[in-house]
Amino acid sequence: MDESKMATSSAKQTVEEKSGLLSMELRVPFPSQQLALVAYGSLFPDPEPKKEIVKKLRVEGTELVVLFTAPQARLLRVAFHSFLDHLDMTIQTMEKFGPAEPQTD
C-alpha cells in the first residue's frame, strides 16, 4: 500500500447534549474498499477495556469510520490514542505483507 495514496484522516469531536457523553469520529481513507475491509477485520475484534468507552467501526466505500463515545475527555483521548497505535501497526503490516497491487496481464 503506497503511503502517497493514503489521504489524511479526519476526526471530529462532539458532545451529546442529553447524555453528556463525548464522541469523536475518525475517518481513515484507504486506496480501495478491500484494504478498508482488511483494516476493519483486523481492528474490529479489539474491545475497549473500560465498559464506559464505546468504539463502533464500519466501512463506508474506501473509508474506515470509527466512532468513539465516552463520558470523560480523558477516557476518550486514551481510547483514541490506543486505537491510533493499533491502526498504525495494522497499516504497517498491510504495507509489508498485504495483498499485492492488482496486476494487469
PyRosetta script that sets phi, psi and omega in degrees:
from pyrosetta import init, pose_from_sequence

init()
pose = pose_from_sequence("MDESKMATSSAKQTVEEKSGLLSMELRVPFPSQQLALVAYGSLFPDPEPKKEIVKKLRVEGTELVVLFTAPQARLLRVAFHSFLDHLDMTIQTMEKFGPAEPQTD")
pose.set_psi(1, 122.1)
pose.set_omega(1, -177.0)
pose.set_phi(2, -79.9)
pose.set_psi(2, 125.4)
pose.set_omega(2, -178.8)
pose.set_phi(3, -60.8)
pose.set_psi(3, -30.4)
pose.set_omega(3, -179.7)
pose.set_phi(4, -66.4)
pose.set_psi(4, -21.1)
pose.set_omega(4, 178.0)
pose.set_phi(5, -82.9)
pose.set_psi(5, -14.4)
pose.set_omega(5, -179.6)
pose.set_phi(6, -85.1)
pose.set_psi(6, 109.2)
pose.set_omega(6, 177.1)
pose.set_phi(7, -74.6)
pose.set_psi(7, 166.9)
pose.set_omega(7, -179.9)
pose.set_phi(8, -70.8)
pose.set_psi(8, 145.6)
pose.set_omega(8, 178.6)
pose.set_phi(9, -84.0)
pose.set_psi(9, 163.2)
pose.set_omega(9, 178.3)
pose.set_phi(10, -128.2)
pose.set_psi(10, 148.6)
pose.set_omega(10, 179.5)
pose.set_phi(11, -134.2)
pose.set_psi(11, 146.7)
pose.set_omega(11, 178.3)
pose.set_phi(12, -140.2)
pose.set_psi(12, 137.7)
pose.set_omega(12, -177.4)
pose.set_phi(13, -115.7)
pose.set_psi(13, 138.0)
pose.set_omega(13, 178.1)
pose.set_phi(14, -137.0)
pose.set_psi(14, 162.2)
pose.set_omega(14, 174.1)
pose.set_phi(15, -120.9)
pose.set_psi(15, 124.9)
pose.set_omega(15, 178.2)
pose.set_phi(16, -79.7)
pose.set_psi(16, 121.3)
pose.set_omega(16, -174.7)
pose.set_phi(17, -57.4)
pose.set_psi(17, -49.2)
pose.set_omega(17, -173.3)
pose.set_phi(18, -70.0)
pose.set_psi(18, -46.4)
pose.set_omega(18, -173.3)
pose.set_phi(19, -90.6)
pose.set_psi(19, -19.1)
pose.set_omega(19, -176.5)
pose.set_phi(20, 75.7)
pose.set_psi(20, 8.3)
pose.set_omega(20, 179.7)
pose.set_phi(21, -79.0)
pose.set_psi(21, 145.7)
pose.set_omega(21, 173.9)
pose.set_phi(22, -95.0)
pose.set_psi(22, 145.4)
pose.set_omega(22, 176.2)
pose.set_phi(23, -138.9)
pose.set_psi(23, 152.4)
pose.set_omega(23, 178.1)
pose.set_phi(24, -140.6)
pose.set_psi(24, 133.2)
pose.set_omega(24, 177.2)
pose.set_phi(25, -111.8)
pose.set_psi(25, 133.0)
pose.set_omega(25, 178.1)
pose.set_phi(26, -118.3)
pose.set_psi(26, 130.9)
pose.set_omega(26, 177.1)
pose.set_phi(27, -118.3)
pose.set_psi(27, 119.8)
pose.set_omega(27, -178.2)
pose.set_phi(28, -115.8)
pose.set_psi(28, 112.1)
pose.set_omega(28, 179.5)
pose.set_phi(29, -79.7)
pose.set_psi(29, 142.9)
pose.set_omega(29, 175.9)
pose.set_phi(30, -122.8)
pose.set_psi(30, 159.8)
pose.set_omega(30, -179.9)
pose.set_phi(31, -64.0)
pose.set_psi(31, -23.5)
pose.set_omega(31, 179.9)
pose.set_phi(32, -148.9)
pose.set_psi(32, 162.3)
pose.set_omega(32, 176.4)
pose.set_phi(33, -65.7)
pose.set_psi(33, -35.3)
pose.set_omega(33, 179.2)
pose.set_phi(34, -58.6)
pose.set_psi(34, -44.3)
pose.set_omega(34, -180.0)
pose.set_phi(35, -69.0)
pose.set_psi(35, -35.7)
pose.set_omega(35, 175.8)
pose.set_phi(36, -63.2)
pose.set_psi(36, -39.3)
pose.set_omega(36, 178.5)
pose.set_phi(37, -69.1)
pose.set_psi(37, -34.4)
pose.set_omega(37, 176.0)
pose.set_phi(38, -64.1)
pose.set_psi(38, -45.8)
pose.set_omega(38, 178.1)
pose.set_phi(39, -62.1)
pose.set_psi(39, -43.1)
pose.set_omega(39, 177.9)
pose.set_phi(40, -57.5)
pose.set_psi(40, -48.3)
pose.set_omega(40, -178.9)
pose.set_phi(41, -62.9)
pose.set_psi(41, -32.8)
pose.set_omega(41, 179.9)
pose.set_phi(42, -76.4)
pose.set_psi(42, -36.4)
pose.set_omega(42, -173.5)
pose.set_phi(43, -94.2)
pose.set_psi(43, -21.6)
pose.set_omega(43, -175.3)
pose.set_phi(44, -61.8)
pose.set_psi(44, -41.0)
pose.set_omega(44, -173.9)
pose.set_phi(45, -66.4)
pose.set_psi(45, -14.1)
pose.set_omega(45, -175.7)
pose.set_phi(46, -81.1)
pose.set_psi(46, 101.2)
pose.set_omega(46, 177.1)
pose.set_phi(47, -76.3)
pose.set_psi(47, 156.0)
pose.set_omega(47, 176.8)
pose.set_phi(48, -74.0)
pose.set_psi(48, 137.8)
pose.set_omega(48, -178.8)
pose.set_phi(49, -68.9)
pose.set_psi(49, -27.4)
pose.set_omega(49, 179.2)
pose.set_phi(50, -100.1)
pose.set_psi(50, 130.3)
pose.set_omega(50, -175.3)
pose.set_phi(51, -64.7)
pose.set_psi(51, -27.1)
pose.set_omega(51, -176.7)
pose.set_phi(52, -78.2)
pose.set_psi(52, -7.3)
pose.set_omega(52, 177.0)
pose.set_phi(53, -98.8)
pose.set_psi(53, 128.0)
pose.set_omega(53, 178.7)
pose.set_phi(54, -115.9)
pose.set_psi(54, 130.4)
pose.set_omega(54, 178.1)
pose.set_phi(55, -124.0)
pose.set_psi(55, 122.2)
pose.set_omega(55, 178.5)
pose.set_phi(56, -120.3)
pose.set_psi(56, 128.0)
pose.set_omega(56, 179.4)
pose.set_phi(57, -113.1)
pose.set_psi(57, 147.4)
pose.set_omega(57, 173.2)
pose.set_phi(58, -156.7)
pose.set_psi(58, 163.8)
pose.set_omega(58, 176.2)
pose.set_phi(59, -114.5)
pose.set_psi(59, 129.6)
pose.set_omega(59, 175.2)
pose.set_phi(60, -122.0)
pose.set_psi(60, 103.6)
pose.set_omega(60, -177.6)
pose.set_phi(61, 64.3)
pose.set_psi(61, -117.2)
pose.set_omega(61, 179.8)
pose.set_phi(62, -101.4)
pose.set_psi(62, 9.9)
pose.set_omega(62, -178.4)
pose.set_phi(63, -107.5)
pose.set_psi(63, 137.8)
pose.set_omega(63, 168.1)
pose.set_phi(64, -90.6)
pose.set_psi(64, 122.7)
pose.set_omega(64, -178.0)
pose.set_phi(65, -113.6)
pose.set_psi(65, 127.7)
pose.set_omega(65, -178.3)
pose.set_phi(66, -125.1)
pose.set_psi(66, 128.3)
pose.set_omega(66, 177.8)
pose.set_phi(67, -115.2)
pose.set_psi(67, 122.0)
pose.set_omega(67, 176.7)
pose.set_phi(68, -106.8)
pose.set_psi(68, 140.5)
pose.set_omega(68, 175.2)
pose.set_phi(69, -136.1)
pose.set_psi(69, 134.2)
pose.set_omega(69, -179.7)
pose.set_phi(70, -154.2)
pose.set_psi(70, 156.2)
pose.set_omega(70, -179.0)
pose.set_phi(71, -79.2)
pose.set_psi(71, -17.3)
pose.set_omega(71, -177.6)
pose.set_phi(72, -132.7)
pose.set_psi(72, 146.8)
pose.set_omega(72, 179.7)
pose.set_phi(73, -60.7)
pose.set_psi(73, -37.8)
pose.set_omega(73, -179.3)
pose.set_phi(74, -61.5)
pose.set_psi(74, -45.4)
pose.set_omega(74, 179.2)
pose.set_phi(75, -65.2)
pose.set_psi(75, -39.6)
pose.set_omega(75, 178.6)
pose.set_phi(76, -63.5)
pose.set_psi(76, -43.7)
pose.set_omega(76, 179.9)
pose.set_phi(77, -63.0)
pose.set_psi(77, -44.6)
pose.set_omega(77, -179.9)
pose.set_phi(78, -63.2)
pose.set_psi(78, -45.2)
pose.set_omega(78, 179.3)
pose.set_phi(79, -62.9)
pose.set_psi(79, -42.2)
pose.set_omega(79, -179.2)
pose.set_phi(80, -63.9)
pose.set_psi(80, -47.5)
pose.set_omega(80, -179.3)
pose.set_phi(81, -66.0)
pose.set_psi(81, -39.1)
pose.set_omega(81, 177.0)
pose.set_phi(82, -61.7)
pose.set_psi(82, -43.9)
pose.set_omega(82, 178.8)
pose.set_phi(83, -62.7)
pose.set_psi(83, -41.7)
pose.set_omega(83, 179.0)
pose.set_phi(84, -60.5)
pose.set_psi(84, -37.8)
pose.set_omega(84, 176.2)
pose.set_phi(85, -61.7)
pose.set_psi(85, -45.8)
pose.set_omega(85, 178.8)
pose.set_phi(86, -65.7)
pose.set_psi(86, -39.1)
pose.set_omega(86, 178.4)
pose.set_phi(87, -63.3)
pose.set_psi(87, -44.1)
pose.set_omega(87, 179.2)
pose.set_phi(88, -59.9)
pose.set_psi(88, -45.9)
pose.set_omega(88, 179.2)
pose.set_phi(89, -63.3)
pose.set_psi(89, -39.7)
pose.set_omega(89, 178.7)
pose.set_phi(90, -63.2)
pose.set_psi(90, -45.7)
pose.set_omega(90, -179.2)
pose.set_phi(91, -65.2)
pose.set_psi(91, -42.6)
pose.set_omega(91, 178.0)
pose.set_phi(92, -61.2)
pose.set_psi(92, -41.1)
pose.set_omega(92, 179.1)
pose.set_phi(93, -65.8)
pose.set_psi(93, -42.6)
pose.set_omega(93, 178.9)
pose.set_phi(94, -62.3)
pose.set_psi(94, -39.3)
pose.set_omega(94, -179.8)
pose.set_phi(95, -67.1)
pose.set_psi(95, -36.5)
pose.set_omega(95, -176.9)
pose.set_phi(96, -82.0)
pose.set_psi(96, -42.1)
pose.set_omega(96, -172.2)
pose.set_phi(97, -118.6)
pose.set_psi(97, -2.4)
pose.set_omega(97, -173.2)
pose.set_phi(98, -68.9)
pose.set_psi(98, 177.5)
pose.set_omega(98, -178.8)
pose.set_phi(99, -62.6)
pose.set_psi(99, 142.5)
pose.set_omega(99, 177.8)
pose.set_phi(100, -67.8)
pose.set_psi(100, 156.7)
pose.set_omega(100, 175.8)
pose.set_phi(101, -61.3)
pose.set_psi(101, 144.4)
pose.set_omega(101, -179.3)
pose.set_phi(102, -57.0)
pose.set_psi(102, 135.7)
pose.set_omega(102, 179.2)
pose.set_phi(103, -100.6)
pose.set_psi(103, 139.7)
pose.set_omega(103, 176.4)
pose.set_phi(104, -102.2)
pose.set_psi(104, 130.8)
pose.set_omega(104, -179.1)
pose.set_phi(105, -103.9)
pose.dump_pdb("model.pdb")
